[in-house]
Amino acid sequence: MLEKNQAVLYKKNAAVITEIEGDKFAIKYQKEAATETGKAAKYETVKVREKDIAALPSKNVTIEKVLAFNDAAAGAKIAEAHELLQSDETTAGQKISFEELLSLVDSAAPAEAAFFYFEKIRASFEFSFLEDELKNGALIFAPRSAEEIEALKSKADLKAHEAEYYAAFIERLKKNALDLPSDQKFMNEVEAVALGKSDKSKVMQEIKKAATPEAAHKLLLDTGVWQITKNPHPTRWGLSMQSASLSLSSPPEEERFEVPGISYAIDNEWSADPDDAVAFDGKYVWVHIADPASAILPQSPIDKAAMARGATLYIPDGAARMLAEDSLEDYALGLTQKSRALSFRILLNDDGTIEECQVLKTLVNVKRLTYQAADALKDGELKDLFAIAARNLERRKKNGSVEINLPEVHITLDENKKVSIAPEEHPQSSGVVREMMLLAGEGAARFAFANKIPFVYVRQEAPDIPKDLPEGLAGEFRTVKCMHRREVGLLPGPHAGLGLGIYSQVTSPLRRYGDLLCHEQLRAFLDGRELIDKDAMLERLSAGDQAAYACKKAERKSDLHWTLVYLLQNPDWTGEAVCVDFKGNEAVFMIPSLAQQTVFAPSKNLELNDKIMVKAKSVDIPNLLVKFVEA
């Protein structure tokens, strides 16, 4: 029960009740007022309700006496009370009211001492004040553990000596001789710059270095805060290294056509997300594609999250998937006995052109094969697929397709981030899969155009390839330079590089947002639902394509990063370089074993496609630069 002349807590200030009028309390408290010479104490009286104040165990007092009380030994008394509570097994770690705690701190404290001790205890290292209890008018504390007390003391010490510690840190930083891990806290802002999260750093300004990601990266390497195996590039491009977290619901129960026979999911042996399978039943070519769009509606949270990612990020560090990892079992092909798919049933003319393409919701028996296993079946059960693929390739070549074969490599890391680089193999069956996917993309584009479905088409202008194209790798290099960038939009047109009159990408909805968008549109058409209109398609396509571009840039920079790490881990490396072009007195070389280019002046005159041995003279990881010279 609150009484007249009782001390209370009001907005963290000490106050004393001067009058009680029904459910209102007149309280007097000290308020600071600004003056010309600074601040002066000023007392103010206000009327409040009981819910606005909390009672202190301090009666028959005045506000002046409450504020005048002081005890120089309060800190030691509070520490002794904490030690006493923690040494008693019945009270250790238990909550305690302020009134009980005050009796332990100073059992002989005068009435006006309550607010003074309350403030001291609340500011102490030994006790934490439970703010939530204050809502009920209760003043409750909890004793802190020894570890918590030590951490708070260290933090307070750091703050008290912050300028001194910071100055010493800067001196160590100038000498690249940090005291780790204790200096790590000062380098967090440098890491933020290196990761592209900030363009400002007081630390870098202090040592007169530009706050660029590359300069910050070098500083972190020089000081040992980062190792060369730290890959900052996905984060710089705003990408998560974790797969999507929103899980797809189970596939809906719906009518599906059960495709007879076996279809084949052919992929690399390390593939964990097979999303296509192919078959030929004697009449139709079947291309089956994973069907996540059966559970993803346009503009749903999962759809928006996939659009923000744009694509699955594939880097040597691992894969950060566009759709949640737990989606694979339900939606990848060949991981269960029966796979649900969106299938493209294609009827070919005698000349290999597409006469008809139908899109069906299907159930498929899928058999998974590695490329090597599929190659072994090229004269057996996969004979027809190999023949159809060869005919389609020939058809595209007659239509002017451009086949480019530049060296590719596969970069892997072991558990200790030791880098391995191996040539990317291209088994015959990988070409079969590619031709089947191109047939599906062409068929889907024709289906959408014929049915007036707003759709994503991929076009490419015809290249101007010179007639005197050199042979070998030099010719491949020259051809790449002649190619135009592909265009993605809602207007169909020829894709000259593929030798196709109309084309769309629809074969990787688990991995590419543009493909998923096409699947959503096809599913809406098949289900008789409202189609996504052109404006919405363009908006979503643009957002997804921008995010996919970031993925591609991060992948390329990550591959180069790990290639440079490989060279540092293998300082005695030498490799063959092929002369593919000339720039004045310098030659452009392709290094097939690294899938890298370099430019320097050779020691002797070379012809195109001549080979020399090279080694890495210097490697600059922060700037992604390597200087090769003749070995």
Summary of the structure (lengths in Angstrom):
residues: 631
radius of gyration: 36.0
end to end distance: 92.0
largest distance: 107.4
contacts: 1942
relative contact order: 0.08
helix: 37%
strand: 26%
